[in-house]
Amino acid sequence: GRLLLIGAADPGARALAERLGDWEGRVVTFGPGGELEATEIERSNAATAFNLSGRRWEMSLAGAHNVLNATAALAMARELGAAGHRLAEGPRAVGGAGRGVELIAGTSAGTVHAE
């Protein structure tokens, strides 16, 4: 069936869901205040770990936005019927943006170029 996965803390997404009226699909919310929310988030220099859907997940990315992205991806995978044990390596295998912020050239003050 039809599915709309929305961030529960996003005002625009909530407004969209409210305007759907008698839409025949199903709305699933994720993130803070949603049906699926990461809890017990722990951050270290090497990884971020969190609980979601009765399971502990670990990934090599830092930041609350990456926990939210992982929550959305895991929620969608669950909705599509992916087995939890098959998803266990997913978040851990995702690397960073790599060249998101990279030192291109420097002066005594330093210059950082973001691509």
KOLTOR-761933 format. One record per atom (N, C-alpha, C): residue number from 0; atom name; x, y, z negated. Coordinates in nm, 3 decimals, padded with zeros to 5 digits. Example, Ala and Ser with C-alpha at 12.3 -4.5 7.8 and 13.67 -1.06 7.14 Angstrom:
<sites>
<0; "N"; <01.319; -00.569; -00.780>>
<0; "CA"; <01.230; -00.450; -00.780>>
<0; "C"; <01.320; -00.330; -00.780>>
<1; "N"; <01.285; -00.225; -00.708>>
<1; "CA"; <01.367; -00.106; -00.714>>
<1; "C"; <01.290; 00.003; -00.787>>
</sites>
This chain:
<sites>
<0; "N"; <00.081; -00.118; 00.000>>
<0; "CA"; <00.000; 00.000; 00.000>>
<0; "C"; <00.085; 00.125; 00.000>>
<1; "N"; <00.020; 00.235; -00.003>>
<1; "CA"; <00.088; 00.364; -00.002>>
<1; "C"; <00.137; 00.398; -00.142>>
<2; "N"; <00.257; 00.456; -00.147>>
<2; "CA"; <00.318; 00.489; -00.274>>
<2; "C"; <00.385; 00.625; -00.263>>
<3; "N"; <00.366; 00.707; -00.365>>
<3; "CA"; <00.436; 00.833; -00.376>>
<3; "C"; <00.513; 00.829; -00.507>>
<4; "N"; <00.644; 00.837; -00.499>>
<4; "CA"; <00.731; 00.837; -00.615>>
<4; "C"; <00.773; 00.982; -00.639>>
<5; "N"; <00.737; 01.037; -00.755>>
<5; "CA"; <00.768; 01.178; -00.780>>
<5; "C"; <00.839; 01.196; -00.913>>
<6; "N"; <00.923; 01.299; -00.918>>
<6; "CA"; <00.989; 01.337; -01.042>>
<6; "C"; <00.890; 01.403; -01.135>>
<7; "N"; <00.871; 01.346; -01.251>>
<7; "CA"; <00.770; 01.396; -01.346>>
<7; "C"; <00.801; 01.536; -01.394>>
<8; "N"; <00.927; 01.574; -01.399>>
<8; "CA"; <00.965; 01.705; -01.450>>
<8; "C"; <00.969; 01.812; -01.341>>
<9; "N"; <00.938; 01.775; -01.218>>
<9; "CA"; <00.943; 01.870; -01.107>>
<9; "C"; <00.806; 01.935; -01.089>>
<10; "N"; <00.795; 02.065; -01.115>>
<10; "CA"; <00.664; 02.132; -01.105>>
<10; "C"; <00.603; 02.123; -00.965>>
<11; "N"; <00.685; 02.133; -00.861>>
<11; "CA"; <00.635; 02.124; -00.724>>
<11; "C"; <00.579; 01.986; -00.694>>
<12; "N"; <00.648; 01.883; -00.741>>
<12; "CA"; <00.601; 01.746; -00.719>>
<12; "C"; <00.471; 01.721; -00.794>>
<13; "N"; <00.463; 01.772; -00.916>>
<13; "CA"; <00.338; 01.756; -00.993>>
<13; "C"; <00.223; 01.829; -00.925>>
<14; "N"; <00.249; 01.948; -00.872>>
<14; "CA"; <00.144; 02.023; -00.802>>
<14; "C"; <00.097; 01.947; -00.678>>
<15; "N"; <00.191; 01.887; -00.606>>
<15; "CA"; <00.155; 01.806; -00.489>>
<15; "C"; <00.067; 01.689; -00.530>>
<16; "N"; <00.104; 01.619; -00.634>>
<16; "CA"; <00.025; 01.504; -00.681>>
<16; "C"; <-00.116; 01.545; -00.719>>
<17; "N"; <-00.129; 01.663; -00.781>>
<17; "CA"; <-00.261; 01.712; -00.821>>
<17; "C"; <-00.348; 01.744; -00.699>>
<18; "N"; <-00.288; 01.785; -00.590>>
<18; "CA"; <-00.364; 01.821; -00.469>>
<18; "C"; <-00.404; 01.699; -00.386>>
<19; "N"; <-00.358; 01.582; -00.421>>
<19; "CA"; <-00.389; 01.463; -00.342>>
<19; "C"; <-00.534; 01.422; -00.350>>
<20; "N"; <-00.601; 01.462; -00.455>>
<20; "CA"; <-00.744; 01.434; -00.468>>
<20; "C"; <-00.776; 01.286; -00.462>>
<21; "N"; <-00.852; 01.245; -00.360>>
<21; "CA"; <-00.895; 01.105; -00.351>>
<21; "C"; <-00.802; 01.021; -00.262>>
<22; "N"; <-00.676; 01.060; -00.254>>
<22; "CA"; <-00.579; 00.982; -00.177>>
<22; "C"; <-00.579; 00.838; -00.224>>
<23; "N"; <-00.574; 00.744; -00.132>>
<23; "CA"; <-00.587; 00.603; -00.165>>
<23; "C"; <-00.459; 00.538; -00.213>>
<24; "N"; <-00.350; 00.611; -00.211>>
<24; "CA"; <-00.223; 00.554; -00.255>>
<24; "C"; <-00.205; 00.560; -00.405>>
<25; "N"; <-00.091; 00.516; -00.446>>
<25; "CA"; <-00.056; 00.511; -00.588>>
<25; "C"; <00.058; 00.609; -00.613>>
<26; "N"; <00.051; 00.682; -00.723>>
<26; "CA"; <00.156; 00.776; -00.761>>
<26; "C"; <00.230; 00.718; -00.881>>
<27; "N"; <00.362; 00.710; -00.870>>
<27; "CA"; <00.449; 00.664; -00.979>>
<27; "C"; <00.542; 00.779; -01.013>>
<28; "N"; <00.548; 00.814; -01.140>>
<28; "CA"; <00.634; 00.922; -01.185>>
<28; "C"; <00.760; 00.866; -01.251>>
<29; "N"; <00.872; 00.936; -01.230>>
<29; "CA"; <00.997; 00.893; -01.291>>
<29; "C"; <01.067; 01.013; -01.353>>
<30; "N"; <01.161; 00.985; -01.440>>
<30; "CA"; <01.237; 01.091; -01.506>>
<30; "C"; <01.171; 01.133; -01.636>>
<31; "N"; <01.223; 01.238; -01.698>>
<31; "CA"; <01.169; 01.284; -01.826>>
<31; "C"; <01.018; 01.307; -01.821>>
<32; "N"; <00.947; 01.237; -01.909>>
<32; "CA"; <00.802; 01.249; -01.916>>
<32; "C"; <00.728; 01.160; -01.819>>
<33; "N"; <00.800; 01.081; -01.741>>
<33; "CA"; <00.737; 00.995; -01.640>>
<33; "C"; <00.714; 00.854; -01.689>>
<34; "N"; <00.653; 00.775; -01.603>>
<34; "CA"; <00.630; 00.634; -01.634>>
<34; "C"; <00.761; 00.558; -01.648>>
<35; "N"; <00.858; 00.594; -01.565>>
<35; "CA"; <00.990; 00.532; -01.569>>
<35; "C"; <01.092; 00.637; -01.608>>
<36; "N"; <01.147; 00.624; -01.729>>
<36; "CA"; <01.240; 00.724; -01.779>>
<36; "C"; <01.362; 00.656; -01.839>>
<37; "N"; <01.479; 00.699; -01.797>>
<37; "CA"; <01.603; 00.647; -01.853>>
<37; "C"; <01.614; 00.692; -01.998>>
<38; "N"; <01.658; 00.602; -02.084>>
<38; "CA"; <01.675; 00.633; -02.225>>
<38; "C"; <01.815; 00.588; -02.268>>
<39; "N"; <01.851; 00.626; -02.388>>
<39; "CA"; <01.980; 00.589; -02.447>>
<39; "C"; <02.094; 00.612; -02.349>>
<40; "N"; <02.098; 00.732; -02.292>>
<40; "CA"; <02.201; 00.768; -02.194>>
<40; "C"; <02.332; 00.794; -02.266>>
<41; "N"; <02.437; 00.728; -02.221>>
<41; "CA"; <02.571; 00.744; -02.277>>
<41; "C"; <02.666; 00.780; -02.164>>
<42; "N"; <02.744; 00.884; -02.186>>
<42; "CA"; <02.840; 00.929; -02.085>>
<42; "C"; <02.982; 00.912; -02.137>>
<43; "N"; <03.070; 00.871; -02.048>>
<43; "CA"; <03.213; 00.865; -02.078>>
<43; "C"; <03.287; 00.920; -01.958>>
<44; "N"; <03.419; 00.925; -01.966>>
<44; "CA"; <03.498; 00.973; -01.852>>
<44; "C"; <03.486; 00.879; -01.732>>
<45; "N"; <03.462; 00.752; -01.757>>
<45; "CA"; <03.462; 00.654; -01.649>>
<45; "C"; <03.324; 00.613; -01.600>>
<46; "N"; <03.220; 00.638; -01.679>>
<46; "CA"; <03.089; 00.585; -01.640>>
<46; "C"; <02.977; 00.655; -01.715>>
<47; "N"; <02.857; 00.629; -01.668>>
<47; "CA"; <02.734; 00.669; -01.737>>
<47; "C"; <02.650; 00.544; -01.749>>
<48; "N"; <02.595; 00.521; -01.867>>
<48; "CA"; <02.510; 00.404; -01.889>>
<48; "C"; <02.376; 00.451; -01.943>>
<49; "N"; <02.271; 00.375; -01.912>>
<49; "CA"; <02.137; 00.411; -01.959>>
<49; "C"; <02.049; 00.288; -01.957>>
<50; "N"; <01.939; 00.296; -02.031>>
<50; "CA"; <01.839; 00.190; -02.033>>
<50; "C"; <01.724; 00.232; -01.943>>
<51; "N"; <01.672; 00.136; -01.869>>
<51; "CA"; <01.556; 00.158; -01.783>>
<51; "C"; <01.487; 00.025; -01.760>>
<52; "N"; <01.359; 00.021; -01.782>>
<52; "CA"; <01.279; -00.100; -01.758>>
<52; "C"; <01.335; -00.222; -01.831>>
<53; "N"; <01.375; -00.202; -01.956>>
<53; "CA"; <01.420; -00.313; -02.038>>
<53; "C"; <01.558; -00.367; -02.003>>
<54; "N"; <01.636; -00.290; -01.930>>
<54; "CA"; <01.768; -00.336; -01.886>>
<54; "C"; <01.868; -00.223; -01.903>>
<55; "N"; <01.992; -00.259; -01.929>>
<55; "CA"; <02.101; -00.161; -01.940>>
<55; "C"; <02.168; -00.148; -01.803>>
<56; "N"; <02.184; -00.024; -01.756>>
<56; "CA"; <02.245; 00.003; -01.626>>
<56; "C"; <02.371; 00.085; -01.648>>
<57; "N"; <02.469; 00.066; -01.562>>
<57; "CA"; <02.592; 00.144; -01.569>>
<57; "C"; <02.630; 00.190; -01.430>>
<58; "N"; <02.679; 00.315; -01.421>>
<58; "CA"; <02.724; 00.365; -01.291>>
<58; "C"; <02.848; 00.450; -01.311>>
<59; "N"; <02.924; 00.467; -01.205>>
<59; "CA"; <03.049; 00.542; -01.213>>
<59; "C"; <03.029; 00.692; -01.193>>
<60; "N"; <02.907; 00.738; -01.176>>
<60; "CA"; <02.879; 00.880; -01.156>>
<60; "C"; <02.838; 00.945; -01.287>>
<61; "N"; <02.873; 01.073; -01.300>>
<61; "CA"; <02.837; 01.148; -01.420>>
<61; "C"; <02.726; 01.248; -01.388>>
<62; "N"; <02.659; 01.295; -01.490>>
<62; "CA"; <02.561; 01.400; -01.473>>
<62; "C"; <02.418; 01.352; -01.483>>
<63; "N"; <02.336; 01.437; -01.545>>
<63; "CA"; <02.194; 01.404; -01.562>>
<63; "C"; <02.125; 01.385; -01.427>>
<64; "N"; <02.165; 01.462; -01.326>>
<64; "CA"; <02.103; 01.450; -01.194>>
<64; "C"; <02.130; 01.314; -01.132>>
<65; "N"; <02.246; 01.256; -01.159>>
<65; "CA"; <02.276; 01.123; -01.106>>
<65; "C"; <02.197; 01.014; -01.178>>
<66; "N"; <02.171; 01.034; -01.308>>
<66; "CA"; <02.084; 00.940; -01.380>>
<66; "C"; <01.944; 00.948; -01.321>>
<67; "N"; <01.899; 01.068; -01.291>>
<67; "CA"; <01.767; 01.085; -01.231>>
<67; "C"; <01.762; 01.021; -01.092>>
<68; "N"; <01.866; 01.041; -01.011>>
<68; "CA"; <01.871; 00.979; -00.878>>
<68; "C"; <01.871; 00.827; -00.889>>
<69; "N"; <01.948; 00.773; -00.981>>
<69; "CA"; <01.953; 00.627; -01.000>>
<69; "C"; <01.817; 00.575; -01.046>>
<70; "N"; <01.752; 00.649; -01.134>>
<70; "CA"; <01.618; 00.610; -01.181>>
<70; "C"; <01.522; 00.602; -01.064>>
<71; "N"; <01.526; 00.703; -00.977>>
<71; "CA"; <01.437; 00.703; -00.860>>
<71; "C"; <01.467; 00.584; -00.768>>
<72; "N"; <01.595; 00.560; -00.742>>
<72; "CA"; <01.632; 00.448; -00.653>>
<72; "C"; <01.591; 00.314; -00.714>>
<73; "N"; <01.614; 00.296; -00.842>>
<73; "CA"; <01.576; 00.170; -00.907>>
<73; "C"; <01.424; 00.156; -00.915>>
<74; "N"; <01.353; 00.266; -00.935>>
<74; "CA"; <01.207; 00.261; -00.938>>
<74; "C"; <01.153; 00.219; -00.802>>
<75; "N"; <01.207; 00.277; -00.696>>
<75; "CA"; <01.161; 00.241; -00.561>>
<75; "C"; <01.195; 00.096; -00.530>>
<76; "N"; <01.314; 00.053; -00.565>>
<76; "CA"; <01.352; -00.086; -00.541>>
<76; "C"; <01.257; -00.181; -00.614>>
<77; "N"; <01.223; -00.146; -00.737>>
<77; "CA"; <01.130; -00.229; -00.814>>
<77; "C"; <00.994; -00.232; -00.747>>
<78; "N"; <00.947; -00.116; -00.701>>
<78; "CA"; <00.817; -00.109; -00.635>>
<78; "C"; <00.815; -00.189; -00.505>>
<79; "N"; <00.930; -00.201; -00.440>>
<79; "CA"; <00.939; -00.278; -00.316>>
<79; "C"; <00.961; -00.427; -00.341>>
<80; "N"; <00.972; -00.464; -00.469>>
<80; "CA"; <00.980; -00.605; -00.504>>
<80; "C"; <01.121; -00.660; -00.519>>
<81; "N"; <01.221; -00.575; -00.525>>
<81; "CA"; <01.359; -00.624; -00.543>>
<81; "C"; <01.373; -00.683; -00.683>>
<82; "N"; <01.446; -00.792; -00.692>>
<82; "CA"; <01.468; -00.858; -00.820>>
<82; "C"; <01.568; -00.779; -00.903>>
<83; "N"; <01.540; -00.762; -01.031>>
<83; "CA"; <01.627; -00.686; -01.120>>
<83; "C"; <01.769; -00.735; -01.123>>
<84; "N"; <01.788; -00.867; -01.125>>
<84; "CA"; <01.925; -00.919; -01.132>>
<84; "C"; <02.004; -00.888; -01.005>>
<85; "N"; <01.936; -00.871; -00.892>>
<85; "CA"; <02.004; -00.838; -00.767>>
<85; "C"; <02.042; -00.691; -00.762>>
<86; "N"; <01.974; -00.608; -00.841>>
<86; "CA"; <02.001; -00.465; -00.843>>
<86; "C"; <02.112; -00.426; -00.941>>
<87; "N"; <02.150; -00.518; -01.027>>
<87; "CA"; <02.243; -00.486; -01.136>>
<87; "C"; <02.373; -00.422; -01.089>>
<88; "N"; <02.427; -00.462; -00.976>>
<88; "CA"; <02.552; -00.406; -00.928>>
<88; "C"; <02.534; -00.276; -00.852>>
<89; "N"; <02.413; -00.245; -00.810>>
<89; "CA"; <02.388; -00.127; -00.728>>
<89; "C"; <02.441; 00.003; -00.784>>
<90; "N"; <02.393; 00.049; -00.900>>
<90; "CA"; <02.440; 00.177; -00.952>>
<90; "C"; <02.590; 00.179; -00.982>>
<91; "N"; <02.645; 00.064; -01.022>>
<91; "CA"; <02.787; 00.057; -01.055>>
<91; "C"; <02.874; 00.071; -00.930>>
<92; "N"; <02.820; 00.031; -00.816>>
<92; "CA"; <02.898; 00.031; -00.691>>
<92; "C"; <02.898; 00.165; -00.620>>
<93; "N"; <02.809; 00.255; -00.659>>
<93; "CA"; <02.799; 00.384; -00.590>>
<93; "C"; <02.916; 00.473; -00.629>>
<94; "N"; <02.986; 00.523; -00.529>>
<94; "CA"; <03.097; 00.614; -00.555>>
<94; "C"; <03.050; 00.757; -00.550>>
<95; "N"; <03.139; 00.847; -00.585>>
<95; "CA"; <03.106; 00.989; -00.584>>
<95; "C"; <03.110; 01.046; -00.444>>
<96; "N"; <03.087; 01.175; -00.435>>
<96; "CA"; <03.085; 01.245; -00.307>>
<96; "C"; <03.223; 01.255; -00.245>>
<97; "N"; <03.326; 01.231; -00.324>>
<97; "CA"; <03.461; 01.231; -00.272>>
<97; "C"; <03.512; 01.370; -00.239>>
<98; "N"; <03.463; 01.428; -00.133>>
<98; "CA"; <03.511; 01.558; -00.090>>
<98; "C"; <03.418; 01.670; -00.131>>
<99; "N"; <03.331; 01.650; -00.226>>
<99; "CA"; <03.238; 01.753; -00.268>>
<99; "C"; <03.308; 01.879; -00.314>>
<100; "N"; <03.407; 01.866; -00.397>>
<100; "CA"; <03.489; 01.979; -00.439>>
<100; "C"; <03.633; 01.931; -00.429>>
<101; "N"; <03.706; 01.993; -00.340>>
<101; "CA"; <03.841; 01.946; -00.311>>
<101; "C"; <03.935; 02.066; -00.301>>
<102; "N"; <04.053; 02.056; -00.361>>
<102; "CA"; <04.152; 02.163; -00.350>>
<102; "C"; <04.209; 02.160; -00.210>>
<103; "N"; <04.187; 02.266; -00.133>>
<103; "CA"; <04.234; 02.275; 00.005>>
<103; "C"; <04.367; 02.349; 00.011>>
<104; "N"; <04.375; 02.463; -00.053>>
<104; "CA"; <04.498; 02.542; -00.056>>
<104; "C"; <04.501; 02.618; -00.186>>
<105; "N"; <04.618; 02.651; -00.232>>
<105; "CA"; <04.625; 02.719; -00.360>>
<105; "C"; <04.718; 02.838; -00.358>>
<106; "N"; <04.692; 02.929; -00.446>>
<106; "CA"; <04.780; 03.041; -00.473>>
<106; "C"; <04.813; 03.032; -00.620>>
<107; "N"; <04.873; 03.132; -00.672>>
<107; "CA"; <04.903; 03.128; -00.815>>
<107; "C"; <04.774; 03.121; -00.897>>
<108; "N"; <04.665; 03.178; -00.844>>
<108; "CA"; <04.537; 03.173; -00.914>>
<108; "C"; <04.461; 03.046; -00.878>>
<109; "N"; <04.497; 02.983; -00.768>>
<109; "CA"; <04.429; 02.862; -00.723>>
<109; "C"; <04.305; 02.893; -00.641>>
<110; "N"; <04.282; 02.815; -00.540>>
<110; "CA"; <04.165; 02.831; -00.455>>
<110; "C"; <04.097; 02.695; -00.443>>
<111; "N"; <03.969; 02.692; -00.469>>
<111; "CA"; <03.893; 02.569; -00.455>>
<111; "C"; <03.792; 02.589; -00.344>>
<112; "N"; <03.783; 02.494; -00.257>>
<112; "CA"; <03.689; 02.500; -00.146>>
<112; "C"; <03.590; 02.387; -00.161>>
<113; "N"; <03.464; 02.418; -00.162>>
<113; "CA"; <03.360; 02.316; -00.169>>
<113; "C"; <03.301; 02.297; -00.031>>
<114; "N"; <03.290; 02.174; 00.012>>
<114; "CA"; <03.232; 02.144; 00.144>>
<114; "C"; <03.093; 02.090; 00.128>>
</sites>
